[in-house]
Amino acid sequence: MTALFRAVRRAVATAAVATAAVATAAVATIAAAPAAAQDAGIPIGEQAPGGPLETLAGQTVDLSNYLGKQQPTVIEFWATWCPSCKQLDPAMRAAHAKYGASVRFVTVAVSVYPSLERVKAWQAANKLPGALLYDRKGTVSGAYDVPATSYVVVADKSGKVVYTGVGGTQNLDAAIKKAM
């Protein structure tokens, strides 16, 4: 092996370690961010918009069918691969068990990587409570200005946004109480 080849190999290895360190630090910074209400996304006080989504059977529905109607709605923008969504899952299930009779729960599967088939397979194995809908074109995610997966929006019974948050440790109980 020539000295030049060894030097290049060392430089590439050093660059790879540095890149991994920067990526790890960025992920750690994002993960450590507060999981309370956020400044990103749809503003508090706005009317929660509808928009076209798909059922797991492939039929088009409008999110507006789940909003208002004298019942608060909890919407989570979610993905099968999202670690924060997995972290939030027990709290979401507990909130559904506590409030499911008086609050609608809608999970919007974002179309970043998971196909409808992958979402169906995940649902068959894990059975999320409430409605699980697929945002194939990202229209609804765009309307809510979704900053990340595990983004939660709570709308009151008139459809007005009373809470937004992102992350795996949100206080869903307090968020839902704002809508009651």
C-alpha positions, -999 to 999 in steps of 0.1 A, spaced: 0 0 0 15 34 -10 19 62 15 -5 83 -6 -32 56 -5 -28 52 33 -31 90 38 -62 92 16 -77 62 35 -70 80 69 -85 112 56 -117 95 45 -120 76 78 -115 108 98 -141 126 76 -166 98 82 -161 99 119 -165 137 119 -197 135 98 -212 108 121 -204 130 152 -221 160 136 -251 140 127 -253 124 161 -251 159 178 -278 172 155 -302 143 163 -294 147 200 -302 184 199 -335 178 181 -344 150 205 -336 172 235 -358 200 223 -388 207 245 -418 185 237 -443 211 248 -463 234 226 -442 245 197 -440 277 176 -439 257 143 -470 245 125 -505 258 124 -511 287 147 -532 283 179 -566 298 174 -569 290 137 -596 268 123 -583 233 117 -584 228 80 -598 197 62 -582 181 32 -581 149 12 -568 118 29 -572 80 22 -585 53 43 -565 21 46 -590 7 21 -579 33 -4 -610 55 -3 -608 92 -3 -621 110 28 -618 146 40 -603 154 73 -631 179 79 -654 149 85 -635 144 117 -633 180 129 -658 199 150 -692 184 151 -694 192 188 -665 169 197 -628 177 201 -603 161 178 -567 149 184 -547 146 152 -512 131 152 -490 133 121 -472 100 122 -449 76 104 -441 39 109 -404 47 111 -407 77 136 -389 71 169 -408 100 186 -441 86 174 -432 52 190 -423 71 222 -456 90 222 -476 58 214 -483 47 250 -495 82 260 -517 84 229 -532 50 237 -538 61 273 -554 93 261 -577 73 238 -586 49 266 -595 79 289 -611 102 263 -621 80 234 -658 82 241 -658 121 239 -628 129 217 -620 119 181 -585 105 175 -571 107 140 -537 95 130 -524 110 97 -497 88 82 -474 110 63 -462 98 29 -425 103 35 -413 68 29 -441 46 42 -463 34 14 -500 27 20 -491 -10 21 -465 -5 48 -490 16 69 -516 -12 65 -491 -39 76 -480 -17 106 -517 -12 116 -525 -49 112 -496 -57 137 -501 -28 161 -537 -16 159 -535 22 166 -568 34 182 -590 58 163 -589 65 126 -557 59 107 -556 79 74 -529 82 47 -518 116 33 -505 103 -1 -499 138 -16 -489 156 16 -518 180 11 -530 179 47 -495 179 62 -489 210 41 -521 227 53 -510 222 89 -474 232 82 -463 200 99 -427 205 112 -420 169 120 -436 135 126 -451 131 161 -467 165 155 -500 167 175 -528 191 169 -558 193 192 -589 211 180 -619 220 202 -655 210 194 -658 239 170 -627 229 151 -604 257 165 -568 247 172 -561 249 209 -528 230 211 -499 220 189 -468 201 200 -441 178 187 -421 151 203 -425 118 222 -432 132 256 -461 156 251 -487 161 279 -517 149 260 -540 150 290 -534 187 295 -536 193 257 -570 175 255 -583 194 286 -578 226 267 -603 214 241 -630 202 266 
